[in-house]
Amino acid sequence: MIDTALGSLDSRFASDTWKFFADVERALTAPNTSDDVGVISDFFGDDLDGDRLKLHIRPSMFHELLQQREFTGRPTSFGDIVDILKTDQTLRHLFPELTKLVYGFF
């Protein structure tokens, strides 16, 4: 019975979709340690400008601007990024590819 439960959990959370979501979140929250931008731009193809997206989140342009604007703490989840972009129209305009990426999930 435990093997069945573990197998079910593994098949549900070890899918390519969950891995992709984890790659996106890692790219957005750990911009200096992750190389997931290529995976993201490959997935979205012509819908996103991969070079521009890389510029927005490498070398953490978005995060540096958050620090300058005195946002408290560094975003640690995809939800944090969504909340920031929801409340700050200026950031949405400054980082259009990041905004397209985030809103592409809704």
C-alpha angles and dihedrals in degrees: 000000000000090000090054092050092047091047091051093049091047093051092048099047103028095063125125090250094057090046090052092050089050090051091052093048092047091050092051099042102035101036098164097049105041132079096191098116091091091054090050096048091045090053095049095038113184092355090082131037100233095196092051092046089051089052091052096052101025122094083013097267090159093051094046090053090050089055092049090050090051098243108170113249131344117286108260101182142034087252091059090055091048091051092049093050091046092056101038117060092179092061090049089056095043093051107036096160092050089048091050090050094050096043090044087076094060 
